[in-house]
Amino acid sequence: MKKKASLIISVYKKIRELELILNALKIQTFKDFEILIADDGSGGELSKFISDFKKTSDLDITHVFQNDSGFRKNRILNKAIKKSNYNYLIFIDGDCVPHSDFIRQHLLYMKNNTVLCGRRVNLSKSLSDRISIDRIIHKDYEKIRLKHVLDSWKKNDRSTFVEEGLLIRNKILRKLFSKKEVHIVGCNFSLNKQLIEKINGFDENYIGPGFGEDSDIELRLRLAGAEFFSVKNLAVIFHMYHGITKASSKNASYYMKALKNTDYVCKSGLVNLNSG
């Protein structure tokens, strides 16, 4: 497989989680990719960590950052897209640790005019605390079996969607866990750069967490005629525990207006199309 990819990681201050992610990227089965860390104003401590990590790693890492001026995730994602060198983009969040076969699976199923949509395992606090660099290097963190799924349902340990940590290559078996509707989860999706450029990237008018960014880009990609394909149980990722994020009411209001719009090109995106 000679397809190169740009992996974009959106981050804000979570150094431990980013360190785990980067170590998981060291052990990827597919090696020919670049990493763009899209940093929404984390500050000097994270910058130093990235600089120090790069000195001892062979990973191709670019730190794309902006000053901290509130939640501006979409803006930094657009900056990272413009810095990317390859035509295929994979997006994850800075609290999601990828399976060692994660990038290869995205590239195996990539198609023109198609968005690949993965899911995530939401780990409980106790399981998140147990993940270490050593467990990643030895791939212990990704050894989810059907027994673990059943145990999770019985014990109610607050890990959710554990079944989505099962790597299932058999098409017939995968249908047992699949859903007919396929939607974007912002921490695990991929597409050709030309497709995201077609809709002018992420809408930078979303300036609050918890709602809107994923739904908006999916809405506009569908309006642009994109196809959607599920890589659930193929491109597996593990979401580290954190408290519940309060959704922005401003985002919700803005998204409701977007639902009435038939134009898939946002005005404030990769290019600023606002007049004046």
N, C-alpha and C positions, 0 to 999 in steps of 0.2 A: 504494500500500500504506500503510494508516494504522495498522497494528498496532504498538504500542509494546512494548519489551522491556527487561528488566533483565539486563545482562551482569554476572556475578559472576566475579571473578578471584581465585583463591586465591594468596597470595604469602607468601614468607619471604625477605627480604633481597636478592633479585636485582634490583638497581636497573637495571642495563643492560638486562636482559631486559624489565623492566616499561616502560622508556622506549621500547623497540622496539615493544612491544605497543600502547602508547598512541598512537604515531605511526601504526601500522597501523589503529587505530580512527578516526583522523582522516580516513582516505581510504575509509571504508566506503561502499559504494554506497547503503546504507540508513542514514539519519541519525538517526532518531527513537528513540533508546535512551538509557538511563542506564547508568553504570558504577559498580559497587560493588567496591572493592578490599578483599578479605577478608584482612586482615593478621594472621598468627599470631605477633605479637610481634617484628616486625623491629627496632623501636627508632627512635631519633630521626633517623638519617640518611635512612631511607626516608620518614618523615613529612615531613621538610623537602623532599625531592625532590617528593613529591606536592603539597605546598602551593605550591612554586615553579612546578610544571607547570601547576597550575590557574590561576595568575595570567595565563598567556600562552595559554591554550587555551579553546576554546568547548565542549569536551566536558563533559558533565554527570557529574561525578565525586564520589562519596562515599567517604571513607576510613573503613572499619569495622575497628577494631583491638582487640587484647587484649594483656595483658602476656605476655612470654615465660615459659612454664611447661611447657616440653616440647612435643612434637608434639600440637597440638590443632586440627588442620585442620577436623574435622567441627564443632567448637564454633563456630569463626569463620564457617564457611559458614552455619550456622543463624542466627547473628547478622545476617549479610548478608541472608539471606532475609527476616527480620523487618523489616529496614530498606528492602527493595525496594518500589517504588511501583507496579509494573506486574504484570499477571497472567501474563506469560510470562517464564520464567527460562532463561538460557543460561549454562552453566558452562564456564570454561576455567581452565587452570593458568597461573601466573605465569612460565612458561618456554616458552610456546607462542604463536607469532605468527600471528594469523589472516590469511587471504586477504582481499582487499578486498571480496569478495562474501559473506563468511562469515555475517554477521548476516542479510542478505537471504535467503540460502538456508535458514537455520533457520526463518525466518518464512514462507517460501513453502510449507513442508511441514508446518507445525504443525497438529495436530489434537487434539481433546479426548481425554483418557484415553490419550494416546500419548506415548511417549518417543522423541525423535529421537536416534539414536546415530551420531556421526561417528567418524572415525579420525584418525591423525596421521602426518606424515612425520617420522621420526627423523633429524635432520641430523647429519652427521659433525662433528667438532670444527673441521675446516678450513672447511667450509661455514658453520657457525655463526659463526665468527670473521669471515667475510666480510660478514655481514649488517650493514648500517648504516642510519641514519636516511635517508640519501640514497637508498640502494637501495630502501627501503620507499616513500618518496615517489614514486619513479619506477616502482614496482611491479616492479622487476627480480627481487626475491626470490621472486615467485610464478610466474615464467615457466618452469614445468616442462613439458617436452614428452616424447613417447614416446622420443625419442632419449636424453634424460637418464636415463630409466628403464633402457633397455638398457645405456647406458654404466655406470650404477651397478652393475648386475648383473655386468658384465664386469670392472670395475676393483676391485670389492669395497672401496670407500672408506669402509665402515662407516656410510654412510647407509642406513637401512632403511625399508621400506615407501614408497619413493620414488613408486611408482605411485599412492599415495593422494594425492599432490599434484596429480594430473591433474584438472582441473575438467571433468567430463563431463556435459553436460545431456541428451544423447540416451539415452533409456531402454534401447534395445537394446544400445548400446555399453557402458553402465554395468553391464549384467548380466554382461559378460565379466569384470569385476573384482569382482563381488559374491560374497558368501558367503551361504548359506542362513541360518545362525545369526547373530543380531544381538545384540551385547552392549554394555553401557555401558563407555566409556573415560572416566574422570573428567575428562579435560582437554578433552572435546568432546561435550557432550550438552545437551539442552534438554527442557523440559516445562512444562505449565501449573502455576502455583503451587498451585492447589487439589489437584493430584495429589500433590505432595510434602508438602503439609499433611496429606493423608489418611493418610500413613504416618508422620507426626510427624517429618519431616525426616531429617537424617543422624544416625546413632547415635553419640553422643559417647563411648561406651565404647571406641571405636577410638582408641587413644592412641599409636600408633606408625606409622611410614611403611611404604610398599612393599607392603602387602597388606591386603585386607579392605574398605576403604571403598567402592570401586566395586562389588565383588561383593555386599556386603551390601545396598546400596540397590537394586541390580538384583533381588536375591532378593525383597526385600520389595515392590517395585513389581509384580513378577510375581504374588506372592501376593495383591496388592490388585486384580488383574485388568487391569493396564495392558497396552497393546499396545506393540510395539517396531518402529520403522521405521528403516532405514539411510539416512543422508545421506552415506555414503562417496562420495567424488568429487563431492560437491556443497558441503558445508560443510567447506572445506579448512583445515588448520592445520599449522604447522611447528614441531616440537618442537626447541628448542635443546639442543645437546649438554651433558651433564654426566656425572659418574661414576655408576657403578651404585649405586642406593639399596639399602641392606641392609633386607630385610623384617623386620618385627617378629614375633617368635614369639608374643608375647601376642595380637596381632591374629589370627594363624592359629588359635590355640586358641579364641578367642572366636567366630570365624566358624564353626568346626566345630560349636559348640553352637547357633549361630543356624540352621544347616541343619536342625536337628531341630525348630525352632520353626515353628508354622503361623500365628503372630500377626504380621501385617505392620506393626503399630504398635510402634515401639521405645519403651522406657521413658525413656531419656535423650536427648531430641531437641529439637525446637522448643519443646515443653512438657515439663517434668519430671514424669513420671507415677509416680515411685517413691513408695511409701507411707512415711509417717513423715518 
